[in-house]
Amino acid sequence: MKKILFHKYEVLRPLGQGGTGKVYLVRDMHLNRLAAVKESRDDFLQSEVEILKKQDHPGLPGIYDCFKQGDNTFLVMEYIEGMTLRQYLNRHGKAAERQAVRWMTELCGILGYLHSRSPKVIYRDLKPENIMIRQDGRLKLIDLGTAVNDFGENGREGFCAGTAGYSPPEQWQETRGDVTWDIFGAGAVFHEMLTGVSPAKPPYQRRPLWEYDRSLSKSLNKIIQICTEREPSRRCQSVKEIETALLHYREPLSLNNMRWMLKKSLIAAAAAYTAFCFLSPLAGGIPQNQFPFPYLGKPLFLLMITLLLYLLLLGRKGRRQLLQKREKNIWLTEKQFSGLLSLLLFLLAGIWTPGQTEVPSFSVWAQEEQEKLWVEMRDGQWRKMLLKEDAVLKTWEPVRFEIPPGRLPDQELSIQLLATGKDGSTYVSRIFRVHPTPP
């Protein structure tokens, strides 16, 4: 049986679930048009209605209707055909440089419109899931349920919102809102568009662009750096500054870039000549008494020369770039006991929230005690952080816990994380049971 909302909206299928409610594709039976309906019980939806009904911008969804049915509130909006930026990145890995710059410029235009309103609208939760790519390639910013107005020093919206990795550290402590929060999020999204690396997944880092792709402009890296500074006063203070920088980001070819291109050209030429020497004799046929040698002698010699050139000219940077590509999908570890480590990382990622300060460059020592489970801690740079009991570690980046397999008891081990907030509230994770496997 078809589900009908408010006697006029026929539910066709679910579109997804955002941070503030479920979204459905519906057909307006009176006007015979498609629309998107968001359903929620929270005050977030009413806040989104109040903000959207005052806006008129092609980068924001249009609002058609709002009604209550039962205990829920429903917001009827423009249906946007296309895909989210997250879906695009999952499909293509990353965006080409020019495409990413176009999208970033367009995103700045949308944010600039919101920031120019009176009072200013702070989006607060910028991430690929909340950015729609329409069929014509233009962007739409969706899910404004966590957006707030900037009411000045005495303004209070009553709740914190954001997504770890895309939100600045101070956003988790304040509720008023500031335009630099959106600037930080825009820089994080721009970095992910160019590299395909999510700051919300391991290893939770934004490395310089050239460590992922040497062809990316260093000017873009500077833009990302100034957008994602940890101190709000050191960030860009308006999206207009970002737009201006993007218009002039192309830098003249530097001497270092020329050297890099020359090295790559030399290696490419050596590889091409090696392939030619290997394939050209095949066209005329190879006598049986010359196979495999002396036919393979020259190609193998040239292959060794090509590999030697690569190691001498690009080896160190090439390995570093390969390492960054591996870090996109896996945790690097010196341990062989990966099953328990993965479980602990998954558990930790579910309750982690960022702190305010940088990871210290030193380790705190700990003295081992008998008959206690020995847990090691590592920071985002893979350094061991051994903490004595009741020691406090303030960190900007996430940490991970490791239990050496030799320290595990023979029987089943139950793991549960307990966190205490500043207000004294206690947060408890689910219980995970681990069965150690004998070597």
C-alpha positions as CSV (number, residue, x, y, z in Angstrom):
1,M,0.0,0.0,0.0
2,K,1.4,3.4,-1.0
3,K,2.2,5.8,1.9
4,I,0.6,9.2,1.5
5,L,1.7,12.2,3.5
6,F,-0.6,15.1,4.3
7,H,-3.1,13.8,1.8
8,K,-1.0,14.9,-1.2
9,Y,2.6,13.6,-1.1
10,E,3.1,10.0,-2.3
11,V,6.2,8.4,-0.9
12,L,8.2,6.8,-3.7
13,R,11.4,5.7,-2.0
14,P,13.9,6.8,0.7
15,L,16.7,9.0,-0.4
16,G,18.9,8.7,2.7
17,Q,19.3,9.8,6.2
18,G,21.1,13.0,7.2
19,G,22.3,14.3,10.5
20,T,18.9,15.8,11.3
21,G,16.3,13.5,9.8
22,K,15.3,11.0,7.2
23,V,14.7,12.1,3.6
24,Y,12.3,10.6,1.1
25,L,11.5,11.1,-2.6
26,V,7.8,12.0,-3.0
27,R,5.4,12.9,-5.8
28,D,3.2,15.9,-5.3
29,M,-0.1,14.4,-6.5
30,H,-1.7,17.8,-6.9
31,L,1.0,19.5,-8.9
32,N,2.4,16.2,-10.4
33,R,6.0,17.0,-9.6
34,L,8.8,15.4,-7.6
35,A,10.0,16.7,-4.3
36,A,12.2,15.7,-1.3
37,V,10.6,15.4,2.1
38,K,12.7,15.5,5.3
39,E,11.1,13.9,8.4
40,S,12.3,14.7,11.9
41,R,11.1,14.9,15.5
42,D,13.8,17.3,16.6
43,D,13.9,21.1,16.7
44,F,16.6,21.0,14.0
45,L,14.0,20.8,11.3
46,Q,12.1,23.9,12.5
47,S,15.5,25.7,12.6
48,E,16.1,24.7,9.0
49,V,12.7,25.9,8.0
50,E,13.3,29.3,9.6
51,I,16.6,29.7,7.9
52,L,15.7,28.4,4.4
53,K,12.5,30.4,4.1
54,K,14.5,33.6,4.3
55,Q,17.1,32.6,1.7
56,D,17.0,32.8,-2.1
57,H,20.1,31.4,-3.8
58,P,20.6,28.9,-6.6
59,G,23.1,27.0,-4.4
60,L,20.4,26.3,-1.7
61,P,17.4,24.1,-2.0
62,G,14.0,25.7,-2.5
63,I,11.3,25.1,0.2
64,Y,7.8,24.2,-0.9
65,D,5.9,23.2,2.3
66,C,6.1,22.4,6.0
67,F,3.6,20.4,8.0
68,K,3.2,18.2,11.1
69,Q,1.7,14.7,11.0
70,G,1.5,12.8,14.2
71,D,4.6,13.5,16.3
72,N,6.8,14.3,13.4
73,T,7.5,17.5,11.4
74,F,7.9,17.2,7.6
75,L,9.8,19.7,5.4
76,V,9.0,19.6,1.6
77,M,11.9,20.8,-0.5
78,E,13.1,21.0,-4.0
79,Y,14.3,17.5,-5.3
80,I,17.9,17.8,-6.5
81,E,18.8,15.2,-9.2
82,G,22.4,14.2,-9.0
83,M,24.8,12.8,-6.5
84,T,26.5,13.9,-3.3
85,L,30.2,14.9,-3.4
86,R,30.8,11.8,-1.2
87,Q,29.3,9.6,-3.8
88,Y,31.4,11.3,-6.5
89,L,34.6,10.8,-4.4
90,N,33.7,7.1,-3.7
91,R,33.3,6.5,-7.4
92,H,36.2,8.6,-8.9
93,G,38.6,8.7,-5.9
94,K,39.2,12.4,-6.2
95,A,38.4,15.4,-8.5
96,A,40.7,16.9,-11.1
97,E,42.4,20.0,-10.0
98,R,40.5,22.4,-12.3
99,Q,37.2,20.8,-11.3
100,A,38.0,21.0,-7.6
101,V,38.9,24.6,-8.0
102,R,35.6,25.4,-9.8
103,W,33.6,23.6,-7.1
104,M,35.5,25.3,-4.3
105,T,34.9,28.7,-5.9
106,E,31.2,27.8,-6.2
107,L,31.0,26.6,-2.6
108,C,32.6,29.9,-1.5
109,G,29.9,31.7,-3.3
110,I,27.2,29.8,-1.5
111,L,28.9,30.3,1.9
112,G,29.5,34.0,1.1
113,Y,25.8,34.5,0.5
114,L,24.9,32.9,3.9
115,H,27.6,34.9,5.7
116,S,26.3,38.1,4.1
117,R,22.8,37.7,5.5
118,S,21.7,39.8,8.5
119,P,22.1,38.1,10.9
120,K,24.9,35.9,9.4
121,V,24.1,32.2,8.8
122,I,26.9,29.8,9.9
123,Y,26.5,26.4,8.2
124,R,28.6,24.5,10.8
125,D,28.6,21.1,9.2
126,L,30.4,21.3,5.9
127,K,31.3,17.9,4.5
128,P,31.0,15.9,1.2
129,E,27.7,14.3,2.4
130,N,26.0,17.7,2.5
131,I,27.1,18.9,-0.9
132,M,25.0,17.8,-3.9
133,I,26.4,17.8,-7.5
134,R,23.5,18.5,-9.8
135,Q,23.3,16.9,-13.3
136,D,24.6,20.1,-14.8
137,G,27.7,20.0,-12.6
138,R,26.7,22.9,-10.3
139,L,26.6,22.5,-6.5
140,K,23.8,22.7,-3.9
141,L,24.3,22.9,-0.2
142,I,21.8,20.7,1.6
143,D,20.9,19.8,5.2
144,L,20.9,23.2,7.0
145,G,19.5,21.7,10.2
146,T,22.6,22.5,12.2
147,A,23.1,26.0,10.8
148,V,22.8,28.9,13.2
149,N,22.6,32.6,13.2
150,D,25.4,34.8,14.4
151,F,23.8,36.9,17.1
152,G,27.0,38.5,18.5
153,E,28.7,37.9,21.8
154,N,25.5,37.2,23.8
155,G,24.0,34.9,21.2
156,R,23.3,31.3,22.2
157,E,21.9,28.5,20.1
158,G,22.1,25.9,22.8
159,F,23.9,23.0,21.1
160,C,27.2,22.1,19.5
161,A,27.3,20.5,16.0
162,G,29.8,19.4,13.4
163,T,31.7,16.5,12.1
164,A,35.1,15.4,13.4
165,G,37.8,16.1,10.9
166,Y,35.8,18.8,9.1
167,S,35.1,21.1,12.1
168,P,37.7,23.2,13.9
169,P,38.5,22.4,17.5
170,E,36.8,25.4,19.0
171,Q,33.5,24.5,17.4
172,W,33.1,21.7,20.0
173,Q,33.3,24.2,22.8
174,E,31.1,27.0,21.4
175,T,27.5,27.3,20.3
176,R,27.4,30.9,18.9
177,G,29.0,30.3,15.5
178,D,31.7,32.1,13.5
179,V,32.4,32.3,9.8
180,T,35.8,30.9,10.3
181,W,34.2,27.6,11.2
182,D,32.8,27.3,7.7
183,I,36.1,28.4,6.3
184,F,37.9,25.6,8.1
185,G,35.3,23.1,6.8
186,A,35.7,24.4,3.3
187,G,39.4,23.9,3.5
188,A,39.0,20.4,4.7
189,V,36.5,19.5,1.9
190,F,38.8,21.1,-0.7
191,H,41.8,19.0,0.5
192,E,39.6,15.9,0.2
193,M,38.5,16.8,-3.3
194,L,42.1,17.1,-4.4
195,T,43.5,14.0,-2.6
196,G,40.6,11.7,-2.0
197,V,41.7,11.4,1.6
198,S,39.0,11.9,4.2
199,P,40.0,13.6,7.5
200,A,37.3,11.6,9.2
201,K,39.0,8.3,8.5
202,P,42.4,6.8,9.4
203,P,45.0,8.2,9.6
204,Y,43.0,11.4,10.4
205,Q,45.5,13.8,8.9
206,R,45.8,16.4,6.2
207,R,49.3,16.1,4.6
208,P,50.6,18.6,2.1
209,L,49.2,18.1,-1.4
210,W,52.5,17.3,-3.0
211,E,52.8,14.2,-0.9
212,Y,49.8,12.8,-2.7
213,D,50.3,14.3,-6.2
214,R,53.3,16.3,-7.3
215,S,51.4,17.9,-10.1
216,L,49.1,19.8,-7.7
217,S,49.8,23.5,-7.4
218,K,51.6,24.5,-4.2
219,S,49.4,27.6,-4.1
220,L,46.4,25.4,-3.5
221,N,48.2,23.9,-0.6
222,K,48.8,27.4,0.9
223,I,45.1,28.1,0.5
224,I,44.2,24.9,2.4
225,Q,46.7,25.6,5.1
226,I,45.4,29.1,5.8
227,C,41.8,27.8,5.8
228,T,42.5,25.1,8.3
229,E,44.7,26.9,10.8
230,R,44.0,25.8,14.3
231,E,43.9,29.3,15.6
232,P,40.8,31.1,14.2
233,S,42.6,34.5,14.0
234,R,45.2,33.0,11.6
235,R,42.6,31.7,9.1
236,C,41.0,33.5,6.2
237,Q,38.4,35.8,7.7
238,S,36.0,35.7,4.8
239,V,35.3,33.4,1.9
240,K,35.9,36.3,-0.4
241,E,39.6,36.0,0.4
242,I,39.5,32.3,-0.7
243,E,37.7,33.2,-3.9
244,T,40.3,35.8,-4.7
245,A,43.2,33.4,-4.0
246,L,41.6,30.8,-6.2
247,L,41.3,33.2,-9.1
248,H,45.1,33.7,-9.0
249,Y,46.3,30.4,-7.7
250,R,48.3,29.4,-10.9
251,E,51.9,30.1,-10.1
252,P,54.8,30.5,-12.6
253,L,56.8,27.3,-13.2
254,S,59.5,27.3,-10.6
255,L,63.0,25.9,-10.9
256,N,62.1,22.9,-8.7
257,N,59.0,22.1,-10.8
258,M,61.1,22.3,-13.9
259,R,63.7,19.9,-12.4
260,W,60.9,17.5,-11.3
261,M,59.4,17.5,-14.8
262,L,62.8,16.9,-16.4
263,K,63.4,13.9,-14.1
264,K,60.1,12.4,-15.0
265,S,60.6,13.0,-18.7
266,L,64.0,11.3,-18.6
267,I,62.6,8.2,-16.8
268,A,59.6,8.1,-19.2
269,A,61.9,8.3,-22.2
270,A,64.1,5.4,-20.8
271,A,61.0,3.3,-20.1
272,A,59.7,4.0,-23.6
273,Y,63.0,3.0,-25.3
274,T,63.1,-0.2,-23.1
275,A,59.6,-1.1,-24.3
276,F,60.5,-0.4,-27.9
277,C,63.6,-2.7,-27.7
278,F,61.5,-5.4,-26.2
279,L,58.6,-5.2,-28.7
280,S,60.2,-4.3,-32.0
281,P,62.0,-7.6,-32.6
282,L,58.6,-9.4,-32.2
283,A,57.3,-7.7,-35.4
284,G,60.0,-9.5,-37.5
285,G,59.9,-12.8,-35.6
286,I,62.6,-14.1,-33.2
287,P,64.6,-17.1,-34.3
288,Q,64.3,-20.0,-31.9
289,N,68.1,-20.1,-31.3
290,Q,68.0,-16.5,-30.1
291,F,65.2,-16.9,-27.5
292,P,65.4,-16.0,-24.6
293,F,68.9,-14.8,-25.1
294,P,70.4,-12.8,-26.7
295,Y,66.9,-11.4,-27.5
296,L,66.2,-10.4,-23.9
297,G,69.7,-9.2,-23.1
298,K,69.3,-5.6,-24.3
299,P,65.8,-5.1,-22.9
300,L,66.8,-6.4,-19.5
301,F,69.8,-4.2,-19.4
302,L,67.8,-1.1,-20.3
303,L,65.2,-2.1,-17.7
304,M,67.8,-2.1,-15.0
305,I,69.1,1.3,-16.2
306,T,65.5,2.6,-16.0
307,L,65.0,1.3,-12.5
308,L,68.3,2.7,-11.4
309,L,67.4,6.1,-12.8
310,Y,64.0,6.0,-10.9
311,L,65.7,5.1,-7.6
312,L,68.3,7.8,-8.0
313,L,66.0,10.6,-9.2
314,L,62.6,9.8,-7.8
315,G,63.1,6.9,-5.4
316,R,62.7,8.7,-2.1
317,K,59.8,11.0,-3.1
318,G,58.2,8.1,-5.0
319,R,58.2,5.9,-1.9
320,R,56.9,8.7,0.2
321,Q,54.0,9.3,-2.3
322,L,53.3,5.5,-2.3
323,L,53.1,5.6,1.5
324,Q,50.5,8.4,1.4
325,K,48.4,6.4,-1.0
326,R,48.5,3.4,1.3
327,E,47.5,5.6,4.2
328,K,44.3,6.4,2.5
329,N,42.8,3.0,3.2
330,I,44.7,1.2,5.9
331,W,46.3,1.8,9.3
332,L,50.1,1.3,9.2
333,T,51.3,-0.7,12.2
334,E,54.4,-2.6,13.3
335,K,52.2,-5.2,15.0
336,Q,51.3,-8.5,13.4
337,F,48.2,-8.9,15.5
338,S,45.9,-6.8,13.3
339,G,42.5,-8.3,14.2
340,L,42.5,-6.9,17.8
341,L,44.0,-3.7,16.7
342,S,41.3,-3.1,14.1
343,L,38.6,-3.8,16.7
344,L,40.1,-1.3,19.1
345,L,40.4,1.3,16.4
346,F,36.8,0.8,15.4
347,L,35.7,1.1,19.0
348,L,37.8,4.2,19.6
349,A,36.6,5.9,16.4
350,G,33.0,5.6,17.6
351,I,33.5,7.7,20.8
352,W,36.4,10.1,19.9
353,T,35.9,13.8,19.8
354,P,38.8,16.2,19.1
355,G,40.6,18.1,21.8
356,Q,42.0,21.6,21.7
357,T,45.7,21.4,21.6
358,E,48.5,19.9,19.6
359,V,50.0,16.4,20.2
360,P,53.0,16.9,22.4
361,S,56.4,16.0,20.8
362,F,57.4,13.9,23.9
363,S,56.3,10.7,25.4
364,V,55.2,10.2,29.0
365,W,56.8,7.1,30.6
366,A,54.9,4.4,32.4
367,Q,56.1,1.8,34.9
368,E,54.7,-1.7,34.2
369,E,52.7,-3.2,37.0
370,Q,52.1,-6.9,37.5
371,E,48.8,-8.6,36.6
372,K,47.5,-5.6,34.7
373,L,46.5,-5.5,31.1
374,W,49.3,-3.6,29.3
375,V,47.9,-1.1,26.8
376,E,50.1,1.1,24.6
377,M,49.0,4.3,23.1
378,R,50.1,5.9,19.8
379,D,49.5,9.4,18.4
380,G,48.6,10.4,14.9
381,Q,52.4,10.3,13.9
382,W,52.6,6.7,15.1
383,R,54.8,7.6,18.1
384,K,54.2,5.6,21.3
385,M,52.7,7.5,24.1
386,L,53.0,5.5,27.3
387,L,50.9,7.1,30.0
388,K,51.2,6.4,33.7
389,E,48.0,6.0,35.7
390,D,46.0,9.3,36.0
391,A,48.3,11.1,33.5
392,V,46.5,13.6,31.2
393,L,47.3,13.8,27.5
394,K,45.8,16.7,25.6
395,T,45.7,16.1,21.9
396,W,44.3,17.7,18.7
397,E,44.6,14.5,16.7
398,P,43.1,11.1,17.6
399,V,45.1,8.5,19.4
400,R,44.9,4.7,19.1
401,F,45.3,1.9,21.6
402,E,47.2,-1.3,21.1
403,I,47.3,-4.4,23.3
404,P,50.3,-6.6,22.6
405,P,49.1,-10.1,21.9
406,G,51.6,-11.5,24.5
407,R,49.9,-9.6,27.2
408,L,46.4,-10.9,26.5
409,P,44.9,-13.4,29.0
410,D,44.1,-16.9,27.7
411,Q,40.4,-16.5,28.4
412,E,37.9,-14.3,26.7
413,L,38.6,-10.6,27.1
414,S,35.8,-8.0,27.4
415,I,36.6,-4.4,26.3
416,Q,34.6,-1.4,27.1
417,L,35.6,2.3,27.0
418,L,34.5,4.7,29.6
419,A,34.7,8.5,29.0
420,T,34.0,11.3,31.4
421,G,33.1,14.7,30.1
422,K,34.0,18.1,31.5
423,D,30.6,18.4,33.1
424,G,31.0,15.1,34.9
425,S,28.8,13.1,32.5
426,T,29.8,9.6,31.9
427,Y,29.8,8.0,28.4
428,V,30.1,4.2,28.0
429,S,30.7,2.3,24.8
430,R,29.4,-1.1,23.9
431,I,31.1,-4.1,25.2
432,F,33.4,-5.9,22.7
433,R,34.5,-9.5,23.4
434,V,37.8,-10.7,22.1
435,H,38.9,-14.4,21.9
436,P,42.7,-14.5,21.7
437,T,43.9,-16.9,19.1
438,P,47.0,-19.1,20.0
439,P,50.0,-18.7,17.8
